[in-house]
């Protein structure tokens, strides 16, 4: 142990650094939350800080989960990610992403549970048994549009608008982590 303590700020210490764990949440986990998951993965990968994060997504409902197997990302959601060059790396490859439902254990595991709308917050709190640590928020709460929801493109068919809202939310989320000193500012 003493030898380890003398190592100081070495690669070994960086490898054991606690990851920032983010769970993106929407109703079905086939549109907004996977778009959010892979946009954030793309952003942190481009900064070279993906090893500091664990990013995933989940649903509040089981509507897109059949026989224990979740549906893949909805094809128009996949298309909007591809239009923006997301999915080309091993880290951002979404081809095996399947819908899953948020669990009570997710609350303890993740640092941030970021929801697309207010109904997602209510349902996540119902599933997880509360928000006693203040981890459950809207993704857009980090923007100047705090309290606003990301419209569900399943109903609006405006995947471009959803993508813009997600980018705005993820960008603001990373800037918040910078201001808090959790991650280094982008050069």
KAGI-V795232 format. One record per pair of residues at least 12 apart in sequence whose ideal C-beta (glycine too) atoms are under 7 Angstrom apart, sorted by the first residue. I is the first residue (numbers start at 0). J is the second residue. If there is no record, write none. Layout:
BEGIN
i:j
I:J
I:J
END
This chain:
BEGIN
i:j
16:51
18:51
18:52
18:53
19:51
19:52
19:110
19:176
19:181
20:53
20:108
20:109
20:110
21:39
21:52
21:54
21:109
21:110
21:111
21:113
22:55
22:56
22:57
22:105
22:109
22:112
23:35
23:36
23:56
23:113
24:56
24:57
24:59
24:101
24:112
24:113
24:114
24:115
24:119
24:123
25:58
25:115
25:119
26:58
26:59
26:60
26:119
26:151
27:58
27:60
27:62
27:63
27:98
28:56
28:57
28:58
28:63
28:69
28:98
28:99
29:63
29:70
29:72
29:73
29:76
29:98
30:73
30:76
30:151
30:152
30:153
30:161
31:115
31:149
31:151
31:161
32:56
32:57
32:58
32:115
33:56
33:72
33:76
33:93
33:96
34:76
34:79
34:80
34:161
34:162
34:165
35:56
35:113
35:138
35:165
35:169
36:54
36:55
36:56
37:80
37:85
37:86
37:91
37:93
38:85
38:165
38:166
38:169
39:54
39:169
40:54
40:90
40:91
41:85
41:91
42:169
42:173
44:88
44:90
44:91
46:185
48:182
49:90
51:182
57:99
57:100
57:101
57:105
58:98
58:99
58:100
58:101
59:101
59:119
59:122
59:123
59:126
61:100
63:98
64:98
64:99
64:100
68:97
69:97
69:98
69:99
70:97
70:98
71:96
71:97
72:93
72:96
75:152
75:158
76:158
77:93
79:158
79:159
79:162
80:93
83:162
101:123
101:126
101:127
102:126
103:126
103:127
103:128
105:127
106:127
106:134
109:134
110:134
111:134
112:134
112:135
113:136
113:138
114:135
114:136
114:137
114:138
115:138
115:148
115:149
116:148
116:149
117:148
120:135
120:137
123:135
138:168
138:172
139:164
139:168
141:168
141:171
141:172
141:175
142:167
142:168
142:171
149:161
149:164
149:165
END
